[in-house]
C-alpha cells in the first residue's frame, strides 16, 4: 500500500487549511523530525534483533 501523488497533495491541502500558511513550515519540520525519529527507532530495533539472534 503506497501513497500516490494525489493522496499526498490532498493531505498537504488539508494540513494547509487546518494550520494556515504561518504555521505550515513548523508543522512540516515537526513531521520531518517525527519521521526521522521513527526510522532511527526501526534501525535500532533491527540491530537489537540481529544481536539477539547472534547470541542464540
HELIX and SHEET records of a PDB file:
HELIX    1   1 UNK A    5  UNK A   55  1                                  51    
END                                                                             
